[in-house]
Amino acid sequence: MDVNLAVLIDGDNIPSAPVKEMMEEIAKYGNPTIKRIYGDWTNPKLGKWKNVLLENAITPIQQYGYTIGKNATDSAMIIDAMDILYSGKVDGFCIVSSDSDFTRLATRLREAGMHVIGIGEKKTPNPFIVACDKFIYIEILKNQSDENGSETAKAKSTKSSNVDLISPQVLKLISTTVNDLADDDGWAFLGDVGNLLQKKQPNFDSRNYGFQKLTPLIKSTKMFEVEHRESPKGRFKLIYIKSKE
């Protein structure tokens, strides 16, 4: 069954450059049946967005800034999100913003049984990140675009400050998660490990550390044994991991 998603973008808070990569990323999780971007389109700062809206079939919603210092865009997005929720037309939401003002919205949507994906820059405050089921950094999508572009860009992006180091805290998170799921012999199915990592830390993403998938990230740590097992259905190998003694 297709998962229908409502994509709501905070135009005042998000750069327009990676919109193509954002929409491709969102398509991995469902069908974006509603795509709206909010902002004051009389403001020249939003000019760059206008060029990409038609190409990506995103509907601009005009929201005037009635008062200096108050963000009317946030209120408009929140009101629309609740209207969409009660319409029953979607199974989940993608909130594109780096603004912690959407923390309560994300929490409320999840309380209603919605799957909530957040997309924002690395400056996004942690409360909004943990309020989502999954949170994706825009910087990582930019890196991917560079890597697909050319070998030179790829070489630059490997050294990019956008790629995080695998810290001791991350290693501990992975190790603890493997132990949480391990059978009596210490083996855990990698698919379950990835799902639990996501629940524990919504912004956990192997791409944050320069790996396209979780398997090469796990292998790079040299902390785990990796075993490929035959699938009962026979199509794919199942990957299991175990902490080294």
C-alpha positions as CSV (number, residue, x, y, z in Angstrom):
1,M,0.0,0.0,0.0
2,D,1.3,3.5,-0.9
3,V,2.0,5.8,2.0
4,N,0.7,9.3,1.3
5,L,2.7,12.1,2.7
6,A,2.0,15.8,3.3
7,V,5.2,17.9,2.7
8,L,5.1,21.2,4.5
9,I,8.1,23.5,3.9
10,D,9.1,26.6,5.9
11,G,10.2,28.9,3.1
12,D,11.6,31.5,5.5
13,N,13.9,28.9,7.1
14,I,15.2,26.6,4.4
15,P,17.5,27.2,1.4
16,S,16.1,26.5,-2.0
17,A,19.2,24.9,-3.6
18,P,18.7,21.3,-2.4
19,V,15.0,21.1,-3.1
20,K,15.4,18.5,-5.9
21,E,17.4,16.3,-3.5
22,M,14.9,16.8,-0.7
23,M,12.0,15.7,-2.9
24,E,14.0,12.6,-4.1
25,E,14.7,11.7,-0.5
26,I,11.1,12.1,0.6
27,A,9.9,9.8,-2.3
28,K,11.8,7.0,-0.6
29,Y,9.4,7.1,2.3
30,G,6.1,7.6,0.5
31,N,4.1,9.4,-2.1
32,P,4.1,13.2,-1.5
33,T,0.5,13.9,-2.4
34,I,0.4,17.4,-0.7
35,K,3.4,19.7,-1.3
36,R,3.2,23.2,0.1
37,I,5.7,25.9,0.9
38,Y,4.9,28.8,3.3
39,G,6.4,32.3,3.2
40,D,5.9,36.0,2.4
41,W,6.3,35.9,-1.4
42,T,6.5,39.7,-1.5
43,N,9.8,39.4,0.2
44,P,12.8,39.4,-2.3
45,K,14.6,36.9,-0.1
46,L,12.3,34.1,-1.3
47,G,13.0,34.9,-5.0
48,K,15.2,31.8,-5.5
49,W,12.4,29.6,-4.4
50,K,10.1,30.8,-7.2
51,N,12.3,29.1,-9.8
52,V,12.1,25.6,-8.3
53,L,8.4,25.5,-7.3
54,L,7.0,24.7,-10.7
55,E,9.7,22.1,-11.5
56,N,8.8,20.3,-8.3
57,A,5.0,20.9,-8.3
58,I,5.1,22.6,-4.9
59,T,2.2,25.0,-4.1
60,P,3.3,28.4,-2.6
61,I,1.1,29.6,0.3
62,Q,1.2,33.4,0.8
63,Q,1.6,34.4,4.4
64,Y,2.2,38.1,5.2
65,G,4.5,39.0,8.1
66,Y,1.9,41.1,10.0
67,T,4.2,41.9,12.9
68,I,8.0,42.5,13.0
69,G,9.6,39.8,15.0
70,K,6.7,37.3,14.8
71,N,6.8,34.4,12.4
72,A,3.4,34.1,10.8
73,T,4.7,31.3,8.5
74,D,4.9,29.0,11.5
75,S,1.3,29.6,12.5
76,A,0.0,29.1,8.9
77,M,1.9,25.8,8.6
78,I,0.6,24.5,11.9
79,I,-3.0,25.4,11.1
80,D,-2.7,23.7,7.7
81,A,-1.1,20.6,9.2
82,M,-4.0,20.1,11.6
83,D,-6.5,20.6,8.8
84,I,-4.7,18.0,6.7
85,L,-4.5,15.6,9.7
86,Y,-8.3,15.8,10.2
87,S,-9.0,15.4,6.5
88,G,-7.7,11.8,6.8
89,K,-6.0,12.0,3.4
90,V,-2.4,11.3,4.4
91,D,-0.5,8.7,6.5
92,G,2.4,10.9,7.4
93,F,4.0,14.3,7.3
94,C,7.3,15.7,6.3
95,I,8.1,19.0,8.0
96,V,11.0,20.8,6.3
97,S,12.4,23.4,8.7
98,S,15.3,24.0,11.1
99,D,12.9,25.8,13.6
100,S,12.2,24.4,17.0
101,D,8.8,26.0,16.9
102,F,7.5,22.9,15.1
103,T,8.4,20.6,18.0
104,R,4.9,20.5,19.5
105,L,3.4,20.0,16.0
106,A,5.6,17.0,15.3
107,T,4.7,15.5,18.8
108,R,0.9,16.1,18.2
109,L,1.0,14.5,14.8
110,R,2.7,11.4,16.2
111,E,0.2,11.3,19.0
112,A,-2.5,11.0,16.2
113,G,-0.7,8.0,14.7
114,M,1.1,9.9,11.9
115,H,4.6,9.0,10.8
116,V,6.7,12.3,11.0
117,I,9.9,12.9,9.0
118,G,11.8,16.1,9.7
119,I,14.3,17.7,7.3
120,G,16.5,20.6,8.3
121,E,20.0,21.9,8.7
122,K,22.5,20.7,11.3
123,K,21.7,23.8,13.4
124,T,18.2,22.4,14.1
125,P,17.6,22.3,17.9
126,N,17.5,18.8,19.4
127,P,13.9,19.0,20.8
128,F,12.5,19.2,17.2
129,I,14.8,16.4,16.0
130,V,13.7,14.0,18.7
131,A,10.0,14.9,18.2
132,C,10.2,13.3,14.7
133,D,10.3,9.6,13.8
134,K,13.2,10.3,11.5
135,F,15.3,13.5,10.9
136,I,17.4,14.1,7.9
137,Y,20.1,16.8,7.6
138,I,20.0,18.9,4.4
139,E,23.8,19.0,4.4
140,I,23.9,15.3,3.8
141,L,21.6,15.6,0.8
142,K,23.9,18.3,-0.6
143,N,26.9,16.0,-0.1
144,Q,25.1,13.2,-2.1
145,S,24.4,15.7,-4.9
146,D,28.0,16.7,-5.1
147,E,29.1,13.0,-5.1
148,N,26.8,12.2,-8.0
149,G,28.1,15.3,-9.8
150,S,31.7,14.6,-10.4
151,E,34.8,12.8,-9.1
152,T,36.3,16.2,-8.1
153,A,33.3,17.2,-6.2
154,K,33.3,13.7,-4.6
155,A,36.9,14.1,-3.5
156,K,36.0,17.5,-1.9
157,S,32.9,16.2,-0.3
158,T,34.8,13.3,1.4
159,K,36.8,15.9,3.3
160,S,33.8,18.1,3.8
161,S,33.1,19.4,7.3
162,N,29.6,18.3,6.7
163,V,30.7,14.7,7.4
164,D,30.8,13.9,11.1
165,L,33.4,11.7,12.8
166,I,32.1,8.5,14.4
167,S,32.4,9.5,18.0
168,P,32.7,7.2,21.0
169,Q,29.1,8.1,21.9
170,V,28.0,6.8,18.5
171,L,30.0,3.6,18.8
172,K,28.4,3.1,22.3
173,L,24.9,3.7,20.8
174,I,25.5,1.1,18.1
175,S,27.1,-1.4,20.5
176,T,24.3,-1.1,23.1
177,T,21.6,-1.4,20.4
178,V,23.3,-4.6,19.1
179,N,23.3,-6.0,22.6
180,D,19.7,-5.1,23.1
181,L,18.7,-7.2,20.1
182,A,21.2,-10.0,20.3
183,D,20.1,-13.7,20.6
184,D,21.6,-16.2,23.0
185,D,24.7,-16.4,20.7
186,G,25.1,-12.7,20.5
187,W,23.9,-12.2,16.9
188,A,21.5,-9.4,15.9
189,F,19.8,-8.9,12.5
190,L,21.2,-5.7,11.0
191,G,17.7,-4.6,9.8
192,D,16.4,-4.6,13.4
193,V,19.5,-2.8,14.6
194,G,19.0,0.0,12.0
195,N,15.3,0.3,13.0
196,L,16.1,0.5,16.7
197,L,18.9,3.0,16.2
198,Q,16.4,5.2,14.4
199,K,13.9,5.0,17.3
200,K,16.6,5.8,19.8
201,Q,18.1,8.7,17.8
202,P,15.9,10.0,15.0
203,N,18.8,11.8,13.3
204,F,21.0,8.7,13.1
205,D,21.9,8.2,9.5
206,S,25.0,6.4,8.1
207,R,25.3,9.2,5.5
208,N,26.1,11.6,8.4
209,Y,29.4,9.7,8.7
210,G,30.2,9.4,5.0
211,F,28.6,6.0,4.4
212,Q,25.7,5.4,2.0
213,K,24.5,2.4,4.0
214,L,24.7,1.0,7.6
215,T,26.7,-2.1,6.6
216,P,29.9,-0.3,5.5
217,L,29.6,2.0,8.6
218,I,29.4,-1.1,10.9
219,K,32.4,-2.8,9.1
220,S,34.5,0.4,9.3
221,T,34.3,0.4,13.2
222,K,36.0,-3.1,13.2
223,M,34.0,-3.7,16.4
224,F,31.6,-6.3,15.0
225,E,31.7,-9.7,13.3
226,V,29.5,-9.7,10.2
227,E,27.7,-12.8,8.9
228,H,25.7,-13.2,5.7
229,R,22.9,-15.7,5.9
230,E,20.6,-17.2,3.3
231,S,17.1,-15.7,3.4
232,P,14.2,-18.2,3.7
233,K,12.8,-16.5,0.5
234,G,16.1,-17.0,-1.2
235,R,16.3,-13.6,-2.9
236,F,18.6,-11.7,-0.6
237,K,21.3,-12.4,2.0
238,L,20.4,-11.5,5.5
239,I,23.1,-9.6,7.4
240,Y,23.7,-10.4,11.1
241,I,26.3,-8.7,13.3
242,K,27.8,-9.6,16.7
243,S,30.1,-7.7,19.0
244,K,33.7,-8.9,18.9
245,E,35.0,-10.4,22.1
